[in-house]
Amino acid sequence: MSLRLAIASAYLPKRTIRKELLHVEQATNAALDEAIGASVSGYLPRTLAEDDSRLEELRDRMARGHKERVAVLVEALGRERAVEVARLALFQAGTELGREAREKLSVRDEPGDLRKAAKVLYRVLGIEFTMSYEDRRGEMRVHRCALARLYDSSTCEVLCATDEGVVHGLSERAELKFTQHLTSGKPECVAEFKFEKEAGR
């Protein structure tokens, strides 16, 4: 594990959490706005003002913004198509966020580093999870999500694509796929995790 990853895993200053949270909000909103703009004539993205709110309030603002945008897409395209379009956009946004984190934290291409990096990123979002794996396959269980209480099932399904993209961005050999969501009345979000061996090994 790199020194940068070790330090971030042990402690993240609030100013760093805030900075990264605002970056995630901007990236995910931009991806959804672009998807809406391609489907809804005359759509004008709402510009976010500078905000000195507490972290919990910023997370709530982000969650509400996501839900509003997904609702616009569902109204325009129907739920099935809207989820498909939005998930594609957010997987791409998440992949870029994962690549940025890999660079910032010097994440090695191995499951242990990936899990540590994911915990750092989820701390920014107010998400608590456990991940177990053996022989490069495993499961992630989300026990608490600060965003879920403001999401509906469509928004949660869409935004989970960001998480799946982040993991892929951290390592192109990694794959995360959610199979269960808190917003569907389940006690936890559950995702399958795979980490493929390098080609030829």
N, C-alpha and C positions, 0 to 999 in steps of 0.2 A: 504494500500500500504506500502511495506517495505521501510525503509530509503534508501537502496541501489537503489531500483527502482525509488524512488522519485528524488534522486540526479542525476541518469543517465538520467531521463526524462527531467530534467531542464538543465543539462550541461554535455557534453561529450568532454573531452580534445582531441585535434587533435591526440596526440600520442595514445590514446585509440582507436579512430576511425581507425587509421592506423593499429594498432595491430589486431583489429577484422576484418578489411577488408582483410588483408593478410591471416588470419585464414580461412575466408570464401572462399577465392580464392583457398587455398590449399585443403580444404575439397571438394569443388565442382569439381575441376580439378581431384583430386584423384578418385572420384566416376566415372567421365566420362572416365578416363584412364583405370580404371578396367573394365568398360563395353566394351571399345574398345578392350582391351587386350584379352577378352573372345571371340571376334568376328573377329579380324584381326590378322592374323599370322605375327609374327615378329614386332609388333608395339612396339616402344620404347617411353615411355613418355618423354616429354621435361622437363628438370629441370629448375626451375626459379632461376635466380640469385638474390642476395640481391639487393634491389632497394630503392633509397632514393627520388624517384619521388614524385611529388605532388599528393594529393588524387585523383584529377580528372584523372591524368595520370595512376594511379594504377587501377582505375575503368575501364578505357579504356583498359588497358592491360588484365584485367580479362575478360572483355566482348569479346575481340578478341580471347582470349584463349578458351572460351566457344564455340564461333561460329566455330572456326577451328575444335574442337573436335566433335561437332555435325555433321559437314560436313563429317568428316571421317566415322562416324557411318552411316550416310545417304548413302554415297557411297557404304559401305559394305553391308548394310541390306535393303536398300530402306527406304523411308521416314516413312511409317507407323510403321514398325517394329523398326526402329531406335528410333523414338519418344517414343514408348512403353518401350523399354529397358532402354533408358536414363532416362525417367521419374521415373521408378521404382528405379533406382540407386540414383537419386537425391532426391527422397522423403525420402529414408532411410538416406541419408547424412543430409538433412534438419531436420529430426526428431532428430538426434543426436545434431545438432547445437541448436535446440530449447530446448532440455533437458539441455544442458550446460548453456544456457542463463537463464533458469528457476532457476538453482542452483546459478549462479553468482548473479542474481538480486533478489533472494528470491521472485519469482513470485507466488502469491496465485492462487488457482484454481478457478478463477472467471473472467467473461468477461472484467471487468474494468482493472484489472491488465494485462490481456492478450493484450488488446489494447495498453496500455502504453508500454509494453515490445516490441510489434511489431513496434511501432514508434521508439524506441531506435535502434532496429536492422536495420530498413529501413533507418535511418539517416546515418548509416555506409555505406550503399550502394548508397546513394544519391537519395533516392526515397521518394516522398511526396504523402501521401494518406489521405483520410478521411474514417472513418468507422461509420456507423450508425447501430443500432440494437435495437430491441424491443422484449421482451419475448424470449430471447436467439436465435434470428435469425436476420440476417442483411445482410449488403452489404458493401464491401470495394471497393473504387474507387481510382485508382492510377492516379494522375494528372500529375506527372513528374517522369521520370525514367532516371537516368544518363546512364543506360546500354542499353536502348531500341534503341538509335540511331545507335548502332553498332551491334545490333542483327537482324537476319532475323526472319521470322515467326516460323520456326522450332525451332530455338534456344530459342526464347521467350517461346514457348509452353513447351519445355523441362525444362527450368530453373524455370518456375513457379511452377514446382513440388517441388523445394527446399523450396519455400515460404509455400506451402501447408504442407510440412513436418515440417517446423519450428513451425507453428501454432499447429500442432498435438503434437510436442515435448514439447511445452509450457504447453499444457493440452491435455490429451488423450480424453477428452470429447469434444474438439474443432475440427471443420472441416472447411477447406477453400477450395473452388473450383473455379478456374478461368473460366469465360464464355466468356470473351472478352479481346482482346489484342491490345495494341498500334501498334504493328508491323503488324497487319492485316488491318491497315488503320483506326482504330477506334480512337476517340478522347481521350479515357481513357481505361485503363485496368479495368475490373470489375470482382469481385469475390463474390460468395455467402458465407456467414459465418453462421455456426451453433454452438451452444454450448448446448450440451445435459444435461439434468438433471441427477443427480446421480441415479444409479439404486435403485429402491425401494422407490423413493421420488416423 
